[in-house]
Amino acid sequence: MTIPLFLVFWIVDVLNYPQYKYLFGGLRLLVIPLCISLQFILKKISKFEDLQKAATIYIFLNATLINIMIYQISDISSGYYAGLNLIAFGGLSFIPLTNSYFLISAISIYLPYLLISSSLFFAQQPGTSIFFQNIFFITGSLIICFLIRFFNEKLRMKQIQAQYNLEQELKSREEIIKQKTAESVKLNQLSAQFSPQVVEAIKNGKINLDESMRRSQICAIFIDIVNSTERVIKLDQDKVQMTLARFLDTVLTTFLKYDLTIDKFHGDGVLAFANSPVTRQDFIERTCMAAIEARQLLNNDREFYILNWKSEMQVRIGISVGYANVGFYGDKKYFKTFSAIGAPLPFASRLTSIAQPNQILIDANIADCLSGQNFTTKIIGERILKGFDDDTNVVHELVDQISENMLGQNKKCPNHPDSVLYLDTNDKGHFVFKCRECGFSEADLESETGAGFFAKQVQ
């Protein structure tokens, strides 16, 4: 495109000044090596300051070619003056020059022309109008170039800023996607490693994998199968595996229903605790209800166990309350587990070891807590427990609970259908079923009195 364009300009040169056709043709063709040289130089330059210098020199050399032609023809009113304006509009308006280099480039374009024009003006006295008219247009051209450059720079900066913001947004989204993907993978892994309550607490930010232990009051429960070793030796392995899977499904489902956190497995026994990370005001009662319900469900499944276990599924259960250090234990590089370390856990295990088949033993603190509530307990007496020889260990038995399953089997909280309703009294002394989540209560259908309610159940 450059060669045909300059050939057209040269034809105009020949028509107007045929005596300079070879000189002007040579000057026109010099633009080609200038462009090629600039392109080569720009590839080698990495500093912005050097780019400014190269652009300024390129503008100056192009303007010099036009100024030589103007000097040669010695005519102030020559149309070649328009060529300088073209160079000014092209170089000063669109090349990203700093203010200092913009000024230098403008001077390099027009100063030689002004010097040539002034010398011709004072030598030949052709009339002041053309000289001052050209000065006026030069000033106007510079103002226009500066305004074009100003708005062009603002537009370019907006584009750069928009591009930068877009890149940052994409980068931020990519980081969020990576983070969420990592969290999702991590939570999926944790779901198989920790109790659902622990995973939910991690997800909601209530606990952190890297945080230290916390001192918490917990209620520990240990449930163990009676004579499991004898059964395992005598039975087919497939039967054993199927039976233990059924046992664990019943126990774990029941424990999780009452917000108990599964701590660990001891052979075919399950150790769990309540009140961390999910805290409940009635965590002791919930643990006792879980024990009674698990025992009842295993008994309800008697036919399955007689068929496959060749015996009733009998368990021993121990429950103890106290303070323990709760949190994540282990090396974060290899393995971590959410566990509790403290007296309630081994005490619950010791209670289990002295319990009779299908007996639930509790410590004195739990017995005091259940006093006056919907539980039946009885004192067993003092017992010697391994590891607790120096203490007076008064042991109680948790016999049963006023059957909330029987009394409230058709009653559900409209706000929390999965909530376990428990029997309590309202302000009038009437028996009502209450939701542990929101406090919703429902009275007896007729008289809302305890006597009326129990009379209905007897009928």
TANOR-V350114 format. One record per residue. N is the residue number from 1. OMEGA is omega in radians with two decimals (none if undefined). BURIAL is b if it has 16 or more other ideal C-beta (glycine too) atoms within 10 Angstrom, else e. Layout:
# TANOR-V350114
{{N OMEGA BURIAL} {N OMEGA BURIAL}}
This chain:
# TANOR-V350114
{{1 -3.05 e} {2 -3.08 e} {3 3.11 e} {4 -3.13 e} {5 -3.12 e} {6 3.03 b} {7 3.08 e} {8 3.09 e} {9 -3.11 e} {10 3.09 b} {11 3.08 e} {12 3.10 e} {13 -3.10 b} {14 -3.13 e} {15 -3.10 e} {16 -3.08 e} {17 -3.10 b} {18 -3.13 e} {19 -3.13 e} {20 -3.01 b} {21 -3.13 e} {22 3.12 e} {23 -3.12 e} {24 3.09 b} {25 3.10 b} {26 3.12 e} {27 3.12 b} {28 -3.08 b} {29 3.11 e} {30 3.13 e} {31 -3.10 b} {32 3.09 e} {33 3.08 e} {34 3.14 e} {35 -3.13 e} {36 -3.14 e} {37 -3.14 e} {38 3.13 b} {39 3.12 e} {40 -3.11 e} {41 -3.12 e} {42 3.11 e} {43 -3.11 e} {44 -3.05 e} {45 3.11 e} {46 -3.12 e} {47 -3.13 e} {48 3.12 e} {49 3.13 e} {50 3.08 e} {51 3.09 b} {52 -3.13 b} {53 -3.13 e} {54 3.14 b} {55 -3.14 b} {56 3.11 b} {57 3.14 b} {58 3.11 b} {59 -3.13 b} {60 -3.11 b} {61 3.10 e} {62 3.11 b} {63 -3.14 b} {64 3.11 b} {65 3.13 b} {66 -3.13 b} {67 3.08 b} {68 3.14 b} {69 3.11 b} {70 3.13 b} {71 -3.09 b} {72 -3.10 b} {73 3.07 e} {74 -3.12 e} {75 -3.10 b} {76 -3.08 b} {77 -3.09 e} {78 3.11 b} {79 3.12 e} {80 3.05 b} {81 3.13 b} {82 3.12 e} {83 3.09 b} {84 3.11 b} {85 3.09 b} {86 3.11 e} {87 3.14 b} {88 -3.14 b} {89 -3.12 e} {90 -3.06 e} {91 -3.05 b} {92 -3.06 b} {93 -2.94 b} {94 3.04 e} {95 -3.07 b} {96 -3.14 e} {97 3.00 b} {98 -3.09 e} {99 -3.12 e} {100 -3.13 e} {101 3.02 b} {102 3.13 b} {103 3.14 e} {104 -3.13 b} {105 3.12 b} {106 3.11 b} {107 -3.11 e} {108 3.12 b} {109 -2.93 b} {110 -3.11 b} {111 3.08 e} {112 3.13 b} {113 3.13 b} {114 3.11 b} {115 3.13 e} {116 -3.11 b} {117 -3.13 b} {118 3.13 e} {119 3.10 e} {120 -3.13 b} {121 -3.10 b} {122 -3.13 e} {123 -2.99 e} {124 -3.11 e} {125 -3.08 e} {126 -3.07 e} {127 -3.05 e} {128 -3.00 e} {129 -3.10 e} {130 -3.10 b} {131 -3.11 b} {132 3.07 e} {133 3.11 e} {134 3.09 b} {135 3.12 e} {136 -3.12 e} {137 3.07 e} {138 3.11 b} {139 3.12 e} {140 3.13 e} {141 3.13 b} {142 3.13 b} {143 3.13 e} {144 3.12 e} {145 -3.12 b} {146 3.13 b} {147 3.10 e} {148 3.13 e} {149 -3.10 b} {150 -3.12 e} {151 3.10 e} {152 3.11 e} {153 3.11 e} {154 3.11 e} {155 3.14 e} {156 3.12 e} {157 3.08 e} {158 3.12 e} {159 3.12 e} {160 3.13 e} {161 3.11 e} {162 3.11 e} {163 3.11 e} {164 3.12 e} {165 3.12 e} {166 3.12 e} {167 3.12 e} {168 3.12 e} {169 3.11 e} {170 3.12 e} {171 3.12 e} {172 3.12 e} {173 3.13 e} {174 3.11 e} {175 3.12 e} {176 3.12 e} {177 3.11 e} {178 -3.12 e} {179 -3.14 e} {180 3.10 e} {181 3.11 e} {182 3.12 e} {183 -3.14 e} {184 3.11 e} {185 -3.13 e} {186 3.14 e} {187 3.08 e} {188 3.10 e} {189 -3.13 e} {190 -3.12 b} {191 3.12 e} {192 -3.07 e} {193 -3.05 e} {194 3.05 b} {195 3.13 b} {196 3.14 e} {197 -3.13 b} {198 3.13 b} {199 3.13 b} {200 3.11 b} {201 3.08 b} {202 -3.11 b} {203 -3.11 e} {204 3.10 e} {205 3.14 e} {206 3.07 e} {207 -3.09 b} {208 -3.12 e} {209 -3.06 e} {210 -3.09 e} {211 -3.11 e} {212 -3.13 e} {213 3.06 e} {214 3.11 e} {215 -3.07 e} {216 3.01 b} {217 -3.10 b} {218 3.02 b} {219 -3.07 b} {220 3.11 b} {221 3.09 b} {222 3.13 b} {223 -3.04 b} {224 -3.14 b} {225 3.12 b} {226 3.06 b} {227 -3.13 e} {228 -3.13 b} {229 3.12 e} {230 3.14 e} {231 -3.09 b} {232 -3.13 b} {233 -3.01 e} {234 -2.99 e} {235 3.04 b} {236 -3.05 e} {237 3.12 e} {238 3.11 e} {239 3.13 b} {240 -3.10 b} {241 -3.14 e} {242 -3.12 e} {243 3.14 b} {244 3.09 b} {245 3.12 e} {246 3.13 b} {247 -3.11 b} {248 3.12 e} {249 3.13 e} {250 -3.06 b} {251 -3.08 b} {252 3.11 b} {253 3.14 e} {254 3.14 b} {255 -3.12 b} {256 3.10 b} {257 -3.12 b} {258 3.08 b} {259 3.02 b} {260 3.11 b} {261 3.12 b} {262 -3.11 b} {263 -3.11 b} {264 3.10 e} {265 3.04 e} {266 -3.06 e} {267 3.08 e} {268 3.10 b} {269 -3.12 b} {270 3.08 b} {271 -3.13 b} {272 3.10 b} {273 -3.11 b} {274 3.04 b} {275 3.01 b} {276 -0.02 b} {277 3.08 b} {278 -3.12 b} {279 3.11 e} {280 3.11 b} {281 -3.11 e} {282 -3.04 b} {283 3.11 b} {284 3.12 b} {285 -3.14 b} {286 3.12 b} {287 3.13 b} {288 3.10 b} {289 3.11 b} {290 3.14 b} {291 -3.12 b} {292 -3.11 b} {293 3.12 b} {294 3.11 b} {295 -3.13 b} {296 -3.14 e} {297 3.08 e} {298 3.10 b} {299 3.12 e} {300 -3.13 e} {301 -3.00 b} {302 -3.08 e} {303 3.12 e} {304 -3.09 e} {305 3.08 b} {306 -3.12 e} {307 -3.01 e} {308 -3.13 b} {309 -3.11 b} {310 3.12 e} {311 3.01 b} {312 3.09 e} {313 3.14 b} {314 -3.09 b} {315 2.97 b} {316 -3.08 b} {317 3.05 b} {318 -3.12 b} {319 -3.13 b} {320 -3.14 b} {321 3.12 b} {322 -3.11 b} {323 3.14 e} {324 3.03 b} {325 -3.05 e} {326 3.11 b} {327 -3.11 b} {328 3.11 b} {329 3.09 e} {330 3.14 e} {331 -3.08 e} {332 3.13 e} {333 -3.05 e} {334 -3.03 e} {335 3.06 e} {336 3.09 b} {337 3.09 e} {338 -3.00 b} {339 3.10 b} {340 3.09 b} {341 -3.12 e} {342 -3.04 b} {343 -3.06 b} {344 -3.06 b} {345 3.09 b} {346 3.12 b} {347 3.09 b} {348 3.12 b} {349 3.13 b} {350 3.09 b} {351 3.11 b} {352 -3.07 b} {353 -3.13 e} {354 -3.11 b} {355 3.01 b} {356 3.11 e} {357 -3.13 e} {358 3.11 e} {359 3.09 b} {360 3.14 b} {361 -3.13 b} {362 3.12 b} {363 -3.06 b} {364 -3.13 e} {365 3.10 b} {366 3.12 b} {367 3.10 b} {368 -3.12 e} {369 -3.09 b} {370 -3.11 b} {371 3.14 e} {372 3.11 e} {373 -3.03 b} {374 -3.13 b} {375 3.05 b} {376 3.12 e} {377 3.02 b} {378 -3.08 e} {379 3.09 e} {380 -3.13 b} {381 -3.14 e} {382 3.13 e} {383 3.07 e} {384 -3.13 e} {385 -3.11 b} {386 -3.12 e} {387 3.14 e} {388 -3.05 e} {389 -3.06 e} {390 -3.10 e} {391 3.02 e} {392 -3.04 e} {393 3.09 b} {394 -3.05 e} {395 3.09 b} {396 3.07 b} {397 3.00 b} {398 -3.02 b} {399 -3.06 e} {400 3.12 e} {401 3.01 b} {402 -2.87 e} {403 3.06 e} {404 3.09 b} {405 -3.13 e} {406 -3.05 e} {407 -3.05 b} {408 -3.01 b} {409 -3.14 e} {410 -3.08 e} {411 3.13 e} {412 3.09 b} {413 -3.14 b} {414 -3.13 e} {415 -3.10 e} {416 -3.08 e} {417 -3.11 e} {418 -3.11 e} {419 3.12 b} {420 3.12 b} {421 3.13 b} {422 -3.06 b} {423 -3.12 b} {424 3.10 e} {425 3.11 e} {426 -3.09 e} {427 -3.14 e} {428 -3.12 e} {429 3.13 e} {430 3.07 b} {431 3.11 b} {432 3.01 b} {433 -3.08 b} {434 3.06 b} {435 -3.11 b} {436 -3.09 b} {437 -3.01 e} {438 3.12 e} {439 3.09 e} {440 3.14 b} {441 3.13 b} {442 -3.09 b} {443 3.07 b} {444 -3.01 b} {445 -3.04 e} {446 -2.99 e} {447 -3.06 e} {448 3.07 b} {449 3.13 e} {450 -3.11 e} {451 3.14 e} {452 -3.12 b} {453 -3.10 b} {454 3.08 e} {455 3.12 e} {456 3.14 e} {457 3.13 e} {458 3.11 e} {459 none e}}
